[in-house]
Amino acid sequence: MKRKSITCLPTVQQLEQELKREAYRKRYRRMLGSTISTLIVVAAAVVLISHLLLPILRIYGTSMTPTLTDGNIVAAIRKGSYERADIIAFYYNNKILVKRVIGLPGEWIDMDENGNVSINGQTLQEPYLKEKAFGECDIQFPYQVPDSRYFVMGDHRSVSSDSRNSDVGCVSEEDIVGTLVFRLWPLNELGEIE
C-alpha cells in the first residue's frame, strides 16, 4: 500500500505573523544601521571640533599654580591674536606646555632679581601670582620679544621653565594651540579661567 504524504499548508494567520516578523526584522536592521551611522557622524564631528576649534587639555605639573593645578582639565579656544595675561597652550618638543602671555611682539621685557617684571619700562601688575621669583633664567634682560612671537611665563615662577630660559624661548604664533578659557575638571572648580 502506498502512503500518501500530507503537506500542511500554512494558515493565513501564520503567513501574516511571518510577514510581520520579517517586516520587523527589516525595520530593526534599518534602525540599527541608521543609529550606527549617526553615532559615527557625531563622533567624527566631536573629534573635528575638539582638534580644530576647542581643544580639551589636561594640566600636568605645577608651573601654573595657583591658577591651574595638576589634573585640571581645560578647554582652549583657537583665535588669531593673543593679549597680555592670556593663558595659552603651545607645542614645545612634542609636548604641549601651558603658560601666561607676558610680552607681546616687539616689546621690551625687563625683570629684577626679586621677580618684578616691567614691559617697556612700566611695572607689570600681576594679581594672579602668589609670589614672585626670578626663577630659571639664562637670557639677558632687558630682552626684546621678536616679531610674531610671545614672551610667556608660568604663574609659579620659581619652578616654571618658560621664555626666561633659552631652551623654551619665545613662542611663535604657529605653535600656539589656543587660549585656555574654561576649566572642566574638577567639577567644584568648573568655570571660566582667569
Solvent accessible surface area in square Angstrom, and as a share of the most:
residue,aa,sasa,rsa
1,M,240,1.07
2,K,191,0.81
3,R,230,0.84
4,K,180,0.76
5,S,107,0.69
6,I,152,0.77
7,T,112,0.65
8,C,122,0.73
9,L,152,0.76
10,P,71,0.45
11,T,76,0.44
12,V,110,0.63
13,Q,126,0.56
14,Q,101,0.45
15,L,92,0.46
16,E,91,0.41
17,Q,111,0.49
18,E,77,0.35
19,L,127,0.63
20,K,146,0.62
21,R,131,0.48
22,E,59,0.27
23,A,46,0.36
24,Y,130,0.49
25,R,95,0.35
26,K,113,0.48
27,R,134,0.49
28,Y,104,0.40
29,R,149,0.54
30,R,164,0.60
31,M,122,0.55
32,L,84,0.42
33,G,39,0.38
34,S,65,0.42
35,T,66,0.38
36,I,86,0.44
37,S,58,0.38
38,T,76,0.44
39,L,114,0.56
40,I,111,0.56
41,V,101,0.58
42,V,78,0.45
43,A,55,0.43
44,A,51,0.40
45,A,42,0.33
46,V,91,0.52
47,V,81,0.47
48,L,105,0.52
49,I,85,0.43
50,S,31,0.20
51,H,117,0.52
52,L,104,0.52
53,L,112,0.56
54,L,68,0.34
55,P,9,0.05
56,I,82,0.42
57,L,24,0.12
58,R,131,0.48
59,I,9,0.05
60,Y,166,0.63
61,G,36,0.35
62,T,71,0.41
63,S,29,0.18
64,M,4,0.02
65,T,30,0.17
66,P,57,0.36
67,T,22,0.13
68,L,0,0.00
69,T,55,0.32
70,D,89,0.46
71,G,16,0.15
72,N,3,0.02
73,I,54,0.27
74,V,0,0.00
75,A,5,0.04
76,A,0,0.00
77,I,77,0.39
78,R,96,0.35
79,K,81,0.35
80,G,70,0.67
81,S,76,0.49
82,Y,20,0.08
83,E,112,0.50
84,R,75,0.27
85,A,43,0.33
86,D,25,0.13
87,I,6,0.03
88,I,0,0.00
89,A,0,0.00
90,F,4,0.02
91,Y,114,0.43
92,Y,49,0.19
93,N,110,0.57
94,N,161,0.82
95,K,118,0.50
96,I,69,0.35
97,L,38,0.19
98,V,19,0.11
99,K,8,0.03
100,R,4,0.01
101,V,0,0.00
102,I,0,0.00
103,G,0,0.00
104,L,45,0.22
105,P,50,0.31
106,G,30,0.29
107,E,24,0.11
108,W,119,0.42
109,I,1,0.00
110,D,57,0.30
111,M,12,0.05
112,D,54,0.28
113,E,137,0.61
114,N,95,0.49
115,G,0,0.00
116,N,53,0.27
117,V,1,0.01
118,S,24,0.15
119,I,12,0.06
120,N,88,0.45
121,G,70,0.67
122,Q,134,0.60
123,T,86,0.50
124,L,24,0.12
125,Q,139,0.62
126,E,16,0.07
127,P,121,0.76
128,Y,39,0.15
129,L,23,0.11
130,K,168,0.71
131,E,105,0.47
132,K,82,0.35
133,A,20,0.16
134,F,72,0.30
135,G,30,0.29
136,E,91,0.41
137,C,33,0.20
138,D,88,0.46
139,I,29,0.15
140,Q,155,0.69
141,F,38,0.16
142,P,84,0.53
143,Y,56,0.21
144,Q,83,0.37
145,V,2,0.01
146,P,56,0.35
147,D,117,0.61
148,S,61,0.39
149,R,92,0.34
150,Y,10,0.04
151,F,0,0.00
152,V,0,0.00
153,M,1,0.00
154,G,0,0.00
155,D,3,0.01
156,H,53,0.24
157,R,1,0.00
158,S,55,0.36
159,V,82,0.47
160,S,0,0.00
161,S,44,0.28
162,D,0,0.00
163,S,1,0.01
164,R,0,0.00
165,N,13,0.06
166,S,71,0.46
167,D,107,0.55
168,V,20,0.11
169,G,17,0.16
170,C,15,0.09
171,V,6,0.04
172,S,8,0.05
173,E,72,0.32
174,E,144,0.65
175,D,56,0.29
176,I,14,0.07
177,V,4,0.02
178,G,0,0.00
179,T,9,0.05
180,L,6,0.03
181,V,52,0.30
182,F,79,0.33
183,R,30,0.11
184,L,59,0.29
185,W,127,0.45
186,P,36,0.23
187,L,119,0.59
188,N,137,0.70
189,E,79,0.36
190,L,97,0.48
191,G,20,0.19
192,E,132,0.59
193,I,15,0.07
194,E,159,0.71
